[in-house]
Amino acid sequence: MTNNAQLKQDIIEQFGTPCAVIDLDIVDKNIAHLQARCDHARLANRPHIKTHKSPVLALRQLKAGAIGITCQKLGEAEIMAEAGIKDILIATNIIGAARSGRLAALQRRMPLKICADNPVSLGLYADAGRAAKRPVRVVIECDTGQKRAGVVTPNEAVALAKIIQDNPWLEFGGLMFYPPISGWPATQGFLDATEGGLASLGIVADIVSTGGTPNLKNIGQLNGATEHRSGTSIFNDRMMMAAGVADITDCALTIYTSVVSRAEDSRGILDAGSKTFTPDTGGLDGFGLILEHPKARIPKMAEEHGFLDVSNCNTKPSVGDVVRVIPNHVCVVANMFDQLVAVSDNAIVEILPVAARGRLV
Amino acid sequence: MTNNAQLKQDIIEQFGTPCAVIDLDIVDKNIAHLQARCDHARLANRPHIKTHKSPVLALRQLKAGAIGITCQKLGEAEIMAEAGIKDILIATNIIGAARSGRLAALQRRMPLKICADNPVSLGLYADAGRAAKRPVRVVIECDTGQKRAGVVTPNEAVALAKIIQDNPWLEFGGLMFYPPISGWPATQGFLDATEGGLASLGIVADIVSTGGTPNLKNIGQLNGATEHRSGTSIFNDRMMMAAGVADITDCALTIYTSVVSRAEDSRGILDAGSKTFTPDTGGLDGFGLILEHPKARIPKMAEEHGFLDVSNCNTKPSVGDVVRVIPNHVCVVANMFDQLVAVSDNAIVEILPVAARGRLV
């Protein structure tokens, strides 16, 4: 976060603004830190690539010790498989991609792990396994309070495990949790009851996966867990700072954006709006932290305009100034760019395609 | 909006879900309707391509009578120029793209119209004009209440016009407004005062541009306007329905999405979350209107999960059902896809690349 006037000059001349820039030194520190936390908790590290969508960075995570990766969409898994990654967990129910034939195609190429919380998904996975002539390994998603996807009782989890056990084109892989921050004791109860039920079927959960970057606070607190999934920690953001799991010096991605209008003394406009930052506030005030003007606010966005409130700034930015913004929610912001400009020691070193961006299916 | 079970089947088999589908029959009706409204108001039609980002659709708008197009970013203009479009207004201050050299490159290829509200932008445009050996035509952005970009007094507009007049690499093109819905009388006052000041310099505004799809209610009410810019009207959305300028039968774009989880009777999950719909609510309740289940709500989104509240539905969707959602704000949703699947009469007819998507600079 040192003065980087020359880097700003290089970036605007080579790429223009807005530009998504990652500091590789911070990225590597964050990758190592996550690995160390997982190692310390004696858990395998299965980072979620939804944050960066870059095979280059996924391979960097594996090299640092990750056992495999997590993807949210089959399309992301396709991109990562092309890069040679062999251990992939898809952490959502796949239906649209299964019915399009793409699940079978990827399963033919490599054995996937996919989560499910219902018999319809299981039926489609079995169809894909049969078509691929290779059983699909299923991890049952269990909900312990997010009220998102996931079975809500241990009995349901065991019933799905029985369906998997009885189908030659499915294999039981284990259980997946995304516990609420305060929901780890309840998750322990759910896991224990489910493992009891599985034992009566003669089944053991090889994988017991926990997830979430804010949940790094709780990592290791689930007795029986085997691995953890964290996405955001590779870059961090203003939300992770607010959650108390990152500091400003841990934030690897900033948006370089130009001040393009200062129509009145109290306000201005950035050339990055909701098509850059998305309208995701993450529950915070405004849309990002401006490093050069921490007292400035970004209270509102139009598609290509970031509204700037500089009324509290002692020194106010001028038209033409380039500023760096730590976004509120980095996962959705990286997803708006086709490439990330990687820098190290204030010099541009690499352009990383956000290769799995737009892989919505 | 007829029953389209076969089309759903075709879409999921060919593309999977989520999938962005446009009904070309509605698109053509909407294009014709906008042209007719502009014709009736005796204004040129300069549609904003930010909504579709598709050269195919821009050419369709020109064929129906549009005088030219509006772009928000230089990158969008580059894509449209490649498609052979010759009359392009860039409706934002360009600074990052100017300093990267791309403005000069495009200006060398064709004469652009670009807006500005400050002398810094004018200086960069003049540099580009000199480099391109072709003066840049500048339209001065005037703010009459949005508090976004734009000079806030007629005197400032006239002062910028004088700078343009005095620079051999700039040409004065006119004035651009984006009036608030209720701000048209104030805009008239601003325009009249500015034209008075311009007259004293011996300058005439060839272009006086108004903008906005909700402002189609007011089209023609600015005496002296020469053209109107409307983007959203080509597709329409739930916001335009709420604004009273579109009906459900005018909404051309729907997201086809699968129900992938129904963990409890009152709720479910769609395979389209904030990386499909963006978190833009447009001030409305929930994130879209589900055509098959209009009483269902989408109260919340995770990145790849659309939360579904079906507690008020008489008939509840099942896991595996494909539903069609009219998004709240279509401009930001089309921008999340690499392609739009175009249908007519319930059959797939064309795949349209969202060619200018991701053109953030």
Chai-1 contact restraints between the chains, C-beta under 6 A:
chainA,res_idxA,chainB,res_idxB,connection_type,confidence,min_distance_angstrom,max_distance_angstrom,comment,restraint_id
A,I12,B,G96,contact,1.0,0.0,6.0,A-B,restraint_1
A,I12,B,R99,contact,1.0,0.0,6.0,A-B,restraint_2
A,E13,B,S100,contact,1.0,0.0,6.0,A-B,restraint_3
A,G16,B,G96,contact,1.0,0.0,6.0,A-B,restraint_4
A,G16,B,A97,contact,1.0,0.0,6.0,A-B,restraint_5
A,G16,B,S100,contact,1.0,0.0,6.0,A-B,restraint_6
A,G16,B,V361,contact,1.0,0.0,6.0,A-B,restraint_7
A,T17,B,G96,contact,1.0,0.0,6.0,A-B,restraint_8
A,P18,B,L360,contact,1.0,0.0,6.0,A-B,restraint_9
A,Q72,B,E304,contact,1.0,0.0,6.0,A-B,restraint_10
A,T92,B,E304,contact,1.0,0.0,6.0,A-B,restraint_11
A,N93,B,V260,contact,1.0,0.0,6.0,A-B,restraint_12
A,N93,B,S261,contact,1.0,0.0,6.0,A-B,restraint_13
A,I95,B,S258,contact,1.0,0.0,6.0,A-B,restraint_14
A,I95,B,V260,contact,1.0,0.0,6.0,A-B,restraint_15
A,I95,B,G320,contact,1.0,0.0,6.0,A-B,restraint_16
A,G96,B,I12,contact,1.0,0.0,6.0,A-B,restraint_17
A,G96,B,G16,contact,1.0,0.0,6.0,A-B,restraint_18
A,G96,B,T17,contact,1.0,0.0,6.0,A-B,restraint_19
A,G96,B,S258,contact,1.0,0.0,6.0,A-B,restraint_20
A,G96,B,D271,contact,1.0,0.0,6.0,A-B,restraint_21
A,A97,B,G16,contact,1.0,0.0,6.0,A-B,restraint_22
A,R99,B,I12,contact,1.0,0.0,6.0,A-B,restraint_23
A,S100,B,E13,contact,1.0,0.0,6.0,A-B,restraint_24
A,S100,B,G16,contact,1.0,0.0,6.0,A-B,restraint_25
A,D117,B,S261,contact,1.0,0.0,6.0,A-B,restraint_26
A,N118,B,V319,contact,1.0,0.0,6.0,A-B,restraint_27
A,V120,B,V319,contact,1.0,0.0,6.0,A-B,restraint_28
A,V120,B,G320,contact,1.0,0.0,6.0,A-B,restraint_29
A,R148,B,H305,contact,1.0,0.0,6.0,A-B,restraint_30
A,A149,B,S261,contact,1.0,0.0,6.0,A-B,restraint_31
A,A149,B,I269,contact,1.0,0.0,6.0,A-B,restraint_32
A,V152,B,A263,contact,1.0,0.0,6.0,A-B,restraint_33
A,S258,B,I95,contact,1.0,0.0,6.0,A-B,restraint_34
A,S258,B,G96,contact,1.0,0.0,6.0,A-B,restraint_35
A,V260,B,N93,contact,1.0,0.0,6.0,A-B,restraint_36
A,V260,B,I95,contact,1.0,0.0,6.0,A-B,restraint_37
A,S261,B,N93,contact,1.0,0.0,6.0,A-B,restraint_38
A,S261,B,D117,contact,1.0,0.0,6.0,A-B,restraint_39
A,S261,B,A149,contact,1.0,0.0,6.0,A-B,restraint_40
A,A263,B,V152,contact,1.0,0.0,6.0,A-B,restraint_41
A,I269,B,A149,contact,1.0,0.0,6.0,A-B,restraint_42
A,D271,B,G96,contact,1.0,0.0,6.0,A-B,restraint_43
A,K275,B,N335,contact,1.0,0.0,6.0,A-B,restraint_44
A,T276,B,L360,contact,1.0,0.0,6.0,A-B,restraint_45
A,T278,B,T278,contact,1.0,0.0,6.0,A-B,restraint_46
A,P279,B,P279,contact,1.0,0.0,6.0,A-B,restraint_47
A,P279,B,D280,contact,1.0,0.0,6.0,A-B,restraint_48
A,D280,B,P279,contact,1.0,0.0,6.0,A-B,restraint_49
A,E304,B,Q72,contact,1.0,0.0,6.0,A-B,restraint_50
A,E304,B,T92,contact,1.0,0.0,6.0,A-B,restraint_51
A,H305,B,R148,contact,1.0,0.0,6.0,A-B,restraint_52
A,V319,B,N118,contact,1.0,0.0,6.0,A-B,restraint_53
A,V319,B,V120,contact,1.0,0.0,6.0,A-B,restraint_54
A,G320,B,I95,contact,1.0,0.0,6.0,A-B,restraint_55
A,G320,B,V120,contact,1.0,0.0,6.0,A-B,restraint_56
A,N335,B,K275,contact,1.0,0.0,6.0,A-B,restraint_57
A,D338,B,G358,contact,1.0,0.0,6.0,A-B,restraint_58
A,G358,B,D338,contact,1.0,0.0,6.0,A-B,restraint_59
A,L360,B,P18,contact,1.0,0.0,6.0,A-B,restraint_60
A,L360,B,T276,contact,1.0,0.0,6.0,A-B,restraint_61
A,V361,B,G16,contact,1.0,0.0,6.0,A-B,restraint_62
